[in-house]
Amino acid sequence: MAKKTKNSRAVSSLSTTGLPVVVIAGRPNVGKSTLFNRLVGRKQALVADTPGVTRDRKEGVALIRGQNIRLIDTAGLEEAAPDTLLGRMRASSEIALRDADLILFCVDARAGITPADAHFAQWIRKQNRPVLLVANKAEGARGSAFAMEAYALGLGKPLAISAEHGDGVTDLMWEIADRLSASIGQDEQEDDSNAEAFETFEEDSPTGPLRVTIVGRPNAGKSTLLNTLLGEERMITGPEPGLTRDSVTVPLKHDLGTFEIVDTAGLRRKARIDDALEKVSTSASIEAMKMAEVVLLVLDATLGVQEQDLQIARLIEREGRACVLVLNKWDLVKNRAETRKAILDRLSISLAQMRGVPVVALSAVTGDAVHKLLPAVREAWEIWNTRIPTGELNRWFHEMLARHQLPLIEGRRLKLRYMTQVKSRPPTFVIFGTRVERLPDDYKRYLANGLREAFNLQGVPLRFQLRATKNPYAPT
């Protein structure tokens, strides 16, 4: 049961949006994630030959016969003690199954029916949820014959498919649509209320939810933080580093608006990444960060700033994302004032563009100060979207030029004429002038620092483009 936090009253997960819920379940390595990717139409879930790649529930929207459904990929069902990693993975899958309008129970037709398949088929029958038996990996002439062995599970006629090659997937989609129509038709009133809630959500967020990605080194507490924000045990957590392997997107609603938060796998130094699966996980984390509007960089405050933290911060800056620095495990820090000063000093020295980045010190485990996080995210997003009027910007610009004279380059002084902002997200400015391409980096830093101070642009990356003005007397 998730701990109650100050934030849990203000935030609620948007777990029901009026869409039918279809959950893919089965033992490890039967092709659940491959089927998930096939139905949503893109490679959204990690796929590998290694069993147990999927650990956290993965959600997506699939278009089935003209109707959107909420599709959930789950971890493989395995018998294990509740306090083990496998036990926690199974518990997460069981939570998803309880809310399903339809369960796709997958077996491996090539491997035949195993004792684990029989055990979990018996358990699923007791859940009183509609079940569609899917015999995956049934490609080839003998595939359908192998698939018929699944009759023994007592879940009805198995549907033979090959998620990898696409065989039988069209028939599966028709069957899903028919099963959902029969199931949902029994409770139209509930569906109408869900649809109304979904429409209200859309009206509240006409421009879509604010996209937030959580990044950091392994074991910094990223998944625990997401669970605390949601007020539920959505992500699998524990003392083992590297539990999260794939990027998992979860929507939530807050008094400040709607958010779409992505939890990612921990990012380690490239030199330490040998496993092919970890390389794919790292790529997924970086891709999720590139798609974000605001990135939460989570640090283990008990360890301070490590070199890998700085590398991640540089990547955030290079991609031009807004950033909020999260000092997690703050409840374990003894000398808090000294620790905060050491972290901020290290960032200001190593990362000039991160100067003034908002900092939230919290404890994801206890929930202390977590309620401060989303307001900081919203404020960082607003700064990232800042637009400065050209007239106001140029008045400031000429004051800065008068205060600090432009340098001489080869005996001739540079001339900067005017400046304008061409875009936000991040704030980007064009400077026009004579030989402006020779403008030294230290003068750019002078202008950037002045912009931050004058227009409250602390903590967001700033971009400068330099364009030379045409000489009217130059020969054409």
C-alpha positions in Angstrom: 0.0 0.0 0.0 1.5 3.4 -1.0 2.3 5.8 1.8 0.0 8.8 2.2 1.8 12.0 1.4 1.0 15.7 1.5 0.9 15.5 -2.3 -1.4 12.5 -2.7 -4.5 14.6 -2.0 -3.6 17.1 -4.7 -2.5 14.5 -7.3 -4.4 11.6 -8.7 -3.3 9.2 -11.4 -5.4 9.4 -14.6 -5.7 5.6 -14.5 -9.3 5.6 -16.1 -9.7 7.7 -19.2 -12.9 6.1 -20.5 -10.9 3.8 -22.8 -11.3 0.0 -22.6 -8.4 -1.7 -20.9 -6.7 -4.7 -22.5 -3.9 -6.4 -20.5 -1.3 -8.7 -22.0 -0.3 -11.4 -19.5 1.6 -14.7 -19.4 4.9 -16.2 -18.2 8.2 -14.7 -19.3 9.5 -14.8 -22.8 6.3 -15.8 -24.6 6.4 -12.6 -26.7 4.1 -10.2 -24.7 6.2 -7.1 -25.5 6.5 -8.0 -29.2 2.7 -8.3 -29.3 2.3 -5.0 -27.5 4.5 -3.2 -30.0 2.7 -4.9 -32.9 -0.7 -3.7 -31.6 0.3 -0.1 -30.8 2.1 0.1 -34.1 5.5 1.1 -33.0 8.5 -0.2 -30.9 7.4 1.3 -27.6 8.4 -1.6 -25.3 11.9 -3.1 -25.1 12.2 -6.5 -26.7 15.1 -9.0 -26.2 15.6 -12.8 -26.1 16.5 -12.5 -22.4 13.5 -13.6 -20.2 12.2 -10.9 -17.8 13.1 -7.8 -19.8 9.7 -6.2 -18.9 9.5 -5.4 -15.2 7.2 -2.4 -14.9 3.8 -2.1 -16.6 4.0 -0.4 -20.0 1.0 1.4 -21.4 0.0 2.5 -24.8 -3.0 3.3 -27.0 -3.8 0.9 -29.8 -6.4 1.5 -32.6 -8.5 -1.6 -32.9 -11.2 -1.6 -35.6 -11.6 2.1 -35.4 -11.7 2.2 -31.6 -8.9 3.3 -29.3 -8.0 0.9 -26.4 -5.7 1.3 -23.5 -3.2 -1.5 -23.9 -1.0 -2.7 -21.0 2.1 -4.8 -21.2 3.0 -6.6 -18.0 6.0 -8.4 -16.5 6.1 -12.2 -16.8 4.1 -14.1 -14.3 6.4 -16.2 -12.1 6.0 -18.0 -8.8 8.2 -16.2 -6.2 8.1 -14.9 -2.6 6.4 -11.5 -2.4 9.5 -9.7 -1.1 11.7 -10.8 -4.0 12.1 -8.9 -7.3 10.1 -11.5 -9.2 7.4 -11.4 -6.5 7.1 -7.6 -6.8 7.0 -7.9 -10.6 4.1 -10.4 -10.3 2.3 -8.2 -7.9 2.5 -5.3 -10.3 1.1 -7.5 -13.1 -1.8 -8.7 -10.9 -2.8 -5.1 -10.1 -3.2 -4.5 -13.9 -5.2 -7.6 -14.4 -7.8 -6.6 -11.8 -8.8 -3.5 -13.9 -8.8 -5.3 -17.3 -11.8 -5.3 -19.5 -10.1 -8.1 -21.4 -7.0 -10.2 -20.7 -4.8 -11.5 -23.5 -3.3 -14.6 -21.9 -0.2 -15.5 -24.1 1.5 -18.8 -24.3 4.5 -19.9 -26.5 3.1 -22.4 -29.1 6.6 -23.6 -30.0 7.5 -24.4 -26.4 4.2 -26.1 -25.7 2.2 -25.8 -22.5 4.4 -25.6 -19.4 3.4 -26.1 -15.7 3.7 -22.3 -15.2 1.2 -21.7 -18.0 -1.2 -24.1 -16.4 -0.7 -22.6 -12.9 -1.4 -19.0 -14.0 -4.2 -20.0 -16.4 -6.0 -21.5 -13.4 -5.3 -18.3 -11.3 -6.6 -16.1 -14.1 -9.9 -18.1 -14.4 -10.5 -17.2 -10.8 -10.3 -13.4 -11.5 -13.7 -13.4 -13.3 -12.3 -11.2 -16.1 -12.9 -11.9 -19.9 -9.9 -13.8 -21.2 -8.7 -14.3 -24.8 -6.2 -17.1 -25.1 -3.3 -16.2 -27.6 -0.9 -18.9 -28.8 2.1 -16.8 -30.0 5.1 -17.9 -32.0 2.8 -20.1 -34.1 4.3 -19.1 -37.5 4.8 -21.8 -40.1 2.8 -24.7 -41.3 2.9 -26.5 -38.0 2.2 -23.5 -35.9 -1.5 -23.9 -35.7 -1.2 -27.5 -34.7 1.1 -26.6 -31.9 -1.3 -23.9 -30.8 -4.1 -26.3 -30.3 -2.3 -27.8 -27.3 -3.4 -24.6 -25.4 -7.0 -26.0 -25.3 -5.9 -27.9 -22.3 -5.7 -24.7 -20.3 -9.5 -24.4 -20.2 -9.6 -20.8 -21.4 -11.4 -21.5 -24.6 -10.2 -21.8 -28.2 -6.6 -20.5 -28.6 -6.0 -17.9 -31.4 -2.7 -18.8 -33.2 -0.6 -15.8 -34.1 3.0 -14.7 -34.7 3.5 -11.3 -33.2 7.0 -11.0 -34.6 5.9 -11.7 -38.2 2.4 -10.4 -38.0 0.6 -13.7 -38.8 -2.9 -13.8 -37.4 -2.7 -10.3 -35.8 -5.6 -9.0 -37.9 -7.8 -11.8 -36.7 -6.7 -11.1 -33.2 -7.7 -7.4 -33.5 -11.1 -8.4 -34.8 -11.5 -10.8 -31.9 -10.4 -8.2 -29.4 -13.0 -5.7 -30.7 -15.8 -8.3 -30.6 -14.9 -9.4 -27.0 -14.8 -5.7 -25.8 -18.1 -5.0 -27.4 -19.7 -7.9 -25.6 -18.0 -7.0 -22.3 -18.5 -3.2 -22.3 -22.1 -3.4 -23.5 -23.0 -4.9 -20.1 -22.2 -1.6 -18.3 -22.9 1.3 -20.7 -23.7 3.7 -17.8 -20.2 3.2 -16.3 -18.6 3.8 -19.7 -20.6 7.0 -20.2 -19.3 8.4 -16.9 -15.8 7.4 -17.8 -16.1 9.0 -21.2 -17.4 12.2 -19.6 -14.4 12.2 -17.3 -12.1 11.7 -20.3 -13.7 14.6 -22.1 -13.3 16.8 -19.0 -9.6 15.9 -18.9 -9.2 16.9 -22.5 -11.0 20.2 -22.0 -8.8 21.0 -19.0 -5.6 20.4 -21.1 -6.3 21.8 -24.6 -2.6 21.9 -25.4 -1.9 18.4 -23.9 -0.2 17.5 -20.6 3.2 18.9 -19.6 5.8 16.3 -20.5 8.2 15.6 -17.6 11.1 13.0 -17.7 12.8 11.7 -14.6 16.5 10.9 -15.2 19.5 10.2 -13.0 22.1 7.5 -12.1 20.9 4.0 -11.0 19.5 3.8 -7.5 18.9 7.6 -7.1 15.3 7.0 -6.3 13.6 7.9 -9.6 10.9 5.2 -9.5 10.2 5.7 -5.8 9.7 9.4 -6.5 7.2 8.7 -9.3 5.3 6.3 -7.0 5.1 9.0 -4.3 3.8 11.5 -6.8 1.1 9.1 -7.9 0.2 8.0 -4.4 0.4 4.3 -5.5 3.0 1.6 -6.1 3.0 2.0 -9.9 6.7 1.3 -10.4 8.7 -1.6 -9.0 11.2 -0.4 -6.4 13.8 -2.0 -4.1 17.4 -1.9 -3.0 18.6 -3.5 -6.2 20.1 -0.9 -8.6 18.9 -0.8 -12.2 15.4 -2.2 -11.6 13.8 0.1 -14.2 14.8 -1.1 -17.7 12.4 0.7 -20.0 10.9 4.2 -20.1 7.5 4.1 -18.6 5.0 7.0 -19.2 2.3 7.7 -16.5 -0.3 10.5 -16.7 -1.4 12.3 -13.6 -3.5 15.3 -12.7 -2.7 18.1 -10.3 -4.2 21.4 -9.2 -1.6 23.0 -11.5 -2.7 21.1 -14.5 -2.1 17.7 -16.2 1.3 16.1 -16.4 2.8 13.2 -18.4 5.7 11.8 -16.4 8.2 9.4 -17.8 10.4 7.2 -15.5 13.6 6.0 -17.1 16.4 3.5 -16.6 19.4 4.8 -14.7 22.2 6.3 -16.8 25.7 5.0 -16.2 29.0 5.9 -17.8 29.4 4.5 -21.3 32.6 2.7 -20.2 30.5 0.6 -17.7 27.8 -0.4 -20.2 28.6 -3.8 -21.7 25.2 -5.5 -21.8 23.3 -5.1 -25.0 20.0 -4.7 -23.1 21.4 -1.9 -21.0 22.5 -0.1 -24.1 19.0 -0.2 -25.4 17.6 0.9 -22.0 20.1 3.8 -22.1 19.0 4.8 -25.6 15.3 4.8 -24.5 16.2 7.0 -21.5 17.9 9.5 -23.6 15.1 9.5 -26.2 12.6 10.1 -23.4 14.6 13.1 -22.2 14.7 14.6 -25.7 10.9 14.4 -25.9 10.5 16.1 -22.5 9.7 19.7 -21.8 11.0 19.6 -18.2 13.6 17.1 -17.0 13.9 16.1 -13.3 17.6 15.3 -12.6 17.5 13.2 -9.5 20.6 13.1 -7.3 21.3 11.0 -4.3 22.0 13.8 -1.9 24.0 11.5 0.4 26.6 11.0 -2.3 26.7 14.6 -3.6 27.4 15.4 -7.3 29.2 12.7 -9.1 30.8 13.0 -12.5 28.0 11.0 -14.2 25.5 13.5 -12.7 27.4 16.3 -14.5 27.4 14.4 -17.7 23.6 13.9 -17.5 23.2 17.6 -16.8 25.3 18.6 -19.8 23.1 16.3 -21.9 20.0 18.1 -20.6 21.5 21.5 -21.4 22.7 20.4 -24.9 19.1 19.2 -25.7 17.8 22.6 -24.5 15.4 21.2 -21.9 14.2 23.0 -18.8 15.5 21.3 -15.7 14.7 20.9 -12.0 17.4 19.5 -9.7 16.0 17.0 -7.2 18.1 16.3 -4.1 16.6 13.0 -3.1 17.2 11.1 0.2 17.3 14.4 2.0 16.1 12.8 5.2 19.4 10.9 5.4 21.6 14.0 5.0 23.1 15.2 8.3 24.6 18.6 7.4 22.0 19.9 5.0 23.3 23.5 4.6 26.8 22.3 3.8 25.6 19.6 1.4 23.3 21.9 -0.5 26.1 24.5 -0.9 28.6 21.9 -2.0 26.2 20.6 -4.7 25.3 24.0 -6.0 28.9 25.2 -6.0 29.9 22.1 -8.0 27.2 22.8 -10.6 27.9 26.5 -10.9 31.6 25.8 -11.5 31.1 22.9 -14.0 27.9 24.0 -15.7 27.4 27.7 -16.3 24.2 27.1 -18.2 22.7 25.4 -15.1 23.3 28.4 -12.9 20.1 29.3 -11.0 18.4 25.9 -11.8 15.5 25.3 -9.4 16.4 22.9 -6.6 14.0 20.8 -4.6 15.4 18.8 -1.6 13.0 16.0 -0.7 12.6 12.4 0.4 10.8 10.2 -2.0 10.5 7.4 0.6 8.9 9.5 3.3 7.1 12.0 1.0 8.7 15.0 2.8 8.7 18.1 0.5 7.5 16.2 -2.5 4.5 18.6 -2.7 7.1 21.3 -3.7 8.2 19.5 -6.9 5.3 20.0 -9.4 5.1 23.8 -8.6 8.9 24.0 -9.4 8.3 22.0 -12.6 5.5 24.4 -13.7 7.7 27.5 -12.9 10.6 26.0 -14.8 8.3 25.3 -17.8 7.0 28.9 -17.8 10.6 30.3 -17.8 11.5 27.9 -20.6 8.5 29.4 -22.6 9.5 33.0 -22.0 9.0 35.5 -24.8 10.6 39.0 -24.5 9.2 41.9 -26.6 11.8 43.1 -29.2 11.6 46.7 -28.0 12.2 45.8 -24.3 15.0 43.4 -25.3 16.8 46.0 -27.4 16.7 48.7 -24.7 18.4 46.2 -22.4 20.8 45.2 -25.1 22.1 48.7 -25.8 22.4 49.3 -22.0 24.6 46.2 -21.9 26.7 47.4 -24.8 27.3 50.7 -23.2 28.2 49.1 -19.8 30.8 46.8 -21.3 32.5 47.9 -24.5 32.8 45.5 -27.3 36.4 44.1 -27.9 38.8 45.0 -30.7 39.4 42.2 -33.2 42.5 42.7 -35.3 42.5 46.4 -34.5 38.9 47.0 -35.4 36.0 47.1 -32.9 33.0 44.9 -33.4 29.6 46.5 -33.9 26.5 44.9 -32.7 23.3 46.6 -33.9 20.3 44.9 -32.5 18.9 41.7 -31.0 15.6 39.8 -31.3 14.2 36.6 -29.8 13.2 34.1 -32.6 11.8 31.3 -30.4 11.3 30.0 -27.0 11.6 26.4 -25.6 14.5 27.2 -25.0 14.8 31.0 -25.4 16.8 31.6 -28.5 18.1 35.0 -29.6 19.6 36.4 -32.9 22.3 39.1 -32.6 22.9 41.2 -35.8 26.0 43.2 -36.4 29.2 43.8 -38.3 31.7 40.8 -38.1 29.4 39.4 -35.4 30.7 35.9 -36.1 33.9 37.0 -34.3 32.1 37.7 -31.1 34.2 36.1 -28.2 32.6 33.5 -26.0 33.2 35.5 -22.9 31.1 38.4 -24.3 28.3 35.9 -25.1 28.5 34.7 -21.4 28.3 38.3 -20.3 25.1 38.8 -22.4 23.6 35.5 -21.2 24.2 36.3 -17.5 22.6 39.7 -18.1 19.6 38.2 -19.8 19.1 35.8 -16.9 19.3 38.6 -14.3 17.1 41.1 -16.2 14.4 38.8 -17.5 14.4 36.0 -14.9 15.8 33.3 -17.2 17.5 31.4 -14.4 18.2 27.7 -14.9 17.2 27.3 -18.5 19.5 27.0 -21.5 19.9 30.1 -23.7 20.8 30.0 -27.4 22.5 32.7 -29.5 22.6 32.9 -33.2 24.9 35.4 -34.9 24.0 37.1 -38.2 26.0 39.7 -40.0 24.3 42.8 -41.4 24.8 43.6 -45.0 27.2 46.4 -46.0 25.2 48.6 -48.4 28.6 49.8 -50.0 29.9 46.3 -50.6 30.1 45.2 -54.3 27.3 42.9 -55.4 
